[in-house]
Amino acid sequence: MQFTGTWVITSLMLFASFGLLLWDVDKYQFIFTTTGFLKNNHEVKLPEASRIWQISGLILFILSVAYTLIDRIITQGHLVLFFVIFIAILITVITTLFMEFKYKKANTRN
């Protein structure tokens, strides 16, 4: 393919990885301290995993795998398949956001 920009792309990816590591440095700084993990564990506040988002993530994973497998099998209708999967993804995300909003709203009243 005669592409000579690989070093640029890999350098930018490395820079982005370091940026993401620095973004969450407070969550893994216990690795580099001498006091140990158990003493610093109370300082790390991670959000709890919501069952709604776990199910949504599973649905999105299944949709992406299905799209990849079906796209390799069919010979025509790639654009139609793309839009069907895209609409399914939008419906999944919008439904999940709505359910999360409804759940939080119901819990704030109590």
Backbone hydrogen bonds in HBPLUS format (Angstrom, degrees):
<---DONOR---> <-ACCEPTOR-->    atom                        ^
c    i                          cat <-CA-CA->   ^        H-A-AA   ^      H-
h    n   atom  resd res      DA  || num        DHA   H-A  angle D-A-AA Bond
n    s   type  num  typ     dist DA aas  dist angle  dist       angle   num
A0008-VAL N   A0005-GLY O   3.08 MM   3  5.32 129.0  2.35 102.4 115.6     1
A0009-ILE N   A0005-GLY O   3.20 MM   4  6.55 163.3  2.22 157.4 160.8     2
A0010-THR N   A0006-THR O   2.91 MM   4  6.11 173.3  1.92 162.9 164.7     3
A0011-SER N   A0007-TRP O   3.05 MM   4  5.92 147.8  2.15 130.6 139.5     4
A0012-LEU N   A0008-VAL O   2.97 MM   4  6.20 159.3  2.02 149.6 154.9     5
A0013-MET N   A0009-ILE O   2.93 MM   4  6.15 153.3  2.00 148.1 155.9     6
A0014-LEU N   A0010-THR O   2.94 MM   4  6.08 152.9  2.01 142.5 149.5     7
A0015-PHE N   A0011-SER O   2.93 MM   4  6.16 158.6  1.98 147.5 153.4     8
A0016-ALA N   A0012-LEU O   2.90 MM   4  6.10 155.6  1.96 144.7 151.4     9
A0017-SER N   A0013-MET O   2.94 MM   4  6.15 150.9  2.02 142.9 150.8    10
A0018-PHE N   A0014-LEU O   3.03 MM   4  6.32 160.0  2.07 150.8 155.3    11
A0019-GLY N   A0015-PHE O   2.97 MM   4  6.20 151.8  2.05 143.9 152.4    12
A0020-LEU N   A0016-ALA O   2.94 MM   4  6.24 152.0  2.02 147.6 154.3    13
A0021-LEU N   A0017-SER O   2.97 MM   4  6.25 152.5  2.05 147.0 154.9    14
A0022-LEU N   A0018-PHE O   2.92 MM   4  6.16 158.2  1.97 150.2 155.7    15
A0023-TRP N   A0019-GLY O   2.96 MM   4  6.09 140.3  2.12 139.0 150.1    16
A0025-VAL N   A0022-LEU O   3.40 MM   3  4.99 160.0  2.45 108.0 103.9    17
A0027-LYS N   A0024-ASP O   3.04 MM   3  5.56 151.3  2.12 114.1 122.4    18
A0031-ILE N   A0028-TYR O   3.26 MM   3  5.96 164.6  2.28 116.7 120.6    19
A0032-PHE N   A0029-GLN O   3.05 MM   3  5.61 142.1  2.20 114.2 122.6    20
A0033-THR N   A0030-PHE O   3.44 MM   3  5.18 163.6  2.47  96.6 101.3    21
A0040-ASN N   A0037-PHE O   3.11 MM   3  5.37 128.5  2.39 104.1 117.3    22
A0041-ASN N   A0037-PHE O   2.93 MM   4  5.80 114.3  2.37 150.4 167.9    23
A0043-GLU N   A0040-ASN O   3.12 MM   3  5.58 151.5  2.20 112.3 120.5    24
A0044-VAL N   A0041-ASN O   3.36 MM   3  5.71 150.4  2.45 107.6 114.7    25
A0054-GLN N   A0050-SER O   3.06 MM   4  6.36 146.9  2.17 147.4 157.4    26
A0055-ILE N   A0051-ARG O   3.07 MM   4  6.26 162.4  2.10 149.0 152.3    27
A0056-SER N   A0052-ILE O   2.99 MM   4  6.20 157.8  2.04 144.5 151.5    28
A0057-GLY N   A0053-TRP O   2.87 MM   4  5.93 156.0  1.92 140.1 146.4    29
A0058-LEU N   A0054-GLN O   3.05 MM   4  6.30 153.1  2.13 143.5 150.5    30
A0059-ILE N   A0055-ILE O   2.96 MM   4  6.25 158.1  2.01 150.5 156.3    31
A0060-LEU N   A0056-SER O   2.88 MM   4  6.14 162.4  1.91 153.0 157.9    32
A0061-PHE N   A0057-GLY O   2.90 MM   4  6.07 151.9  1.98 144.5 152.3    33
A0062-ILE N   A0058-LEU O   2.95 MM   4  6.18 162.1  1.98 149.7 154.3    34
A0063-LEU N   A0059-ILE O   2.89 MM   4  6.14 157.9  1.94 150.5 156.9    35
A0064-SER N   A0060-LEU O   3.00 MM   4  6.20 157.2  2.06 144.6 150.3    36
A0065-VAL N   A0061-PHE O   2.99 MM   4  6.23 160.7  2.02 153.0 158.1    37
A0066-ALA N   A0062-ILE O   2.85 MM   4  5.96 161.5  1.88 149.3 155.3    38
A0067-TYR N   A0063-LEU O   2.86 MM   4  6.01 159.4  1.91 147.0 152.8    39
A0068-THR N   A0064-SER O   3.07 MM   4  6.23 160.4  2.11 142.4 147.4    40
A0069-LEU N   A0065-VAL O   2.95 MM   4  6.19 165.2  1.98 154.1 157.8    41
A0070-ILE N   A0066-ALA O   2.83 MM   4  5.88 170.6  1.84 156.9 160.2    42
A0071-ASP N   A0067-TYR O   2.89 MM   4  5.76 155.5  1.95 143.4 150.9    43
A0072-ARG N   A0068-THR O   3.33 MM   4  6.44 141.6  2.49 136.2 144.2    44
A0073-ILE N   A0070-ILE O   3.08 MM   3  5.14 133.0  2.31  97.6 110.6    45
A0074-ILE N   A0070-ILE O   3.05 MM   4  6.24 171.1  2.05 166.7 165.9    46
A0081-LEU N   A0077-GLY O   3.00 MM   4  6.22 164.3  2.03 153.3 157.4    47
A0082-PHE N   A0078-HIS O   2.93 MM   4  6.13 155.6  1.99 145.0 152.0    48
A0083-PHE N   A0079-LEU O   3.03 MM   4  6.30 162.3  2.06 148.5 152.1    49
A0084-VAL N   A0080-VAL O   2.95 MM   4  6.19 154.3  2.01 150.4 157.9    50
A0085-ILE N   A0081-LEU O   2.97 MM   4  6.16 169.1  1.99 155.1 157.6    51
A0086-PHE N   A0082-PHE O   2.81 MM   4  5.94 156.5  1.87 148.4 156.3    52
A0087-ILE N   A0083-PHE O   2.89 MM   4  5.98 159.3  1.93 144.8 149.4    53
A0088-ALA N   A0084-VAL O   2.98 MM   4  6.20 155.4  2.04 144.7 152.0    54
A0089-ILE N   A0085-ILE O   2.88 MM   4  6.13 152.3  1.96 149.3 156.6    55
A0090-LEU N   A0086-PHE O   2.95 MM   4  6.23 161.1  1.98 148.6 153.7    56
A0091-ILE N   A0087-ILE O   2.90 MM   4  6.09 162.2  1.93 151.4 156.2    57
A0092-THR N   A0088-ALA O   2.97 MM   4  6.11 156.1  2.03 143.0 149.7    58
A0093-VAL N   A0089-ILE O   2.95 MM   4  6.20 167.8  1.96 156.8 159.1    59
A0094-ILE N   A0090-LEU O   2.89 MM   4  5.98 169.9  1.90 154.7 158.1    60
A0095-THR N   A0091-ILE O   2.91 MM   4  5.85 160.5  1.95 144.7 150.9    61
A0096-THR N   A0092-THR O   2.97 MM   4  6.08 156.4  2.03 144.1 151.0    62
A0097-LEU N   A0093-VAL O   2.89 MM   4  6.11 161.8  1.92 151.7 156.6    63
A0098-PHE N   A0094-ILE O   2.92 MM   4  6.09 158.0  1.97 147.3 153.5    64
A0099-MET N   A0095-THR O   2.89 MM   4  6.08 162.5  1.92 150.3 155.0    65
A0100-GLU N   A0096-THR O   2.88 MM   4  6.04 158.1  1.93 150.0 156.1    66
A0101-PHE N   A0097-LEU O   2.92 MM   4  6.08 158.5  1.97 146.2 152.2    67
A0102-LYS N   A0098-PHE O   2.88 MM   4  6.06 161.2  1.91 150.4 155.9    68
A0103-TYR N   A0099-MET O   2.87 MM   4  6.00 153.1  1.95 143.6 151.1    69
A0104-LYS N   A0100-GLU O   2.94 MM   4  6.13 162.9  1.97 150.0 154.3    70
A0105-LYS N   A0101-PHE O   2.90 MM   4  6.01 155.0  1.97 147.1 154.6    71
A0106-ALA N   A0102-LYS O   2.99 MM   4  6.13 153.1  2.07 142.3 149.1    72
A0107-ASN N   A0103-TYR O   3.04 MM   4  6.25 146.9  2.15 142.8 151.7    73
A0108-THR N   A0104-LYS O   3.03 MM   4  6.19 137.8  2.21 142.3 152.3    74
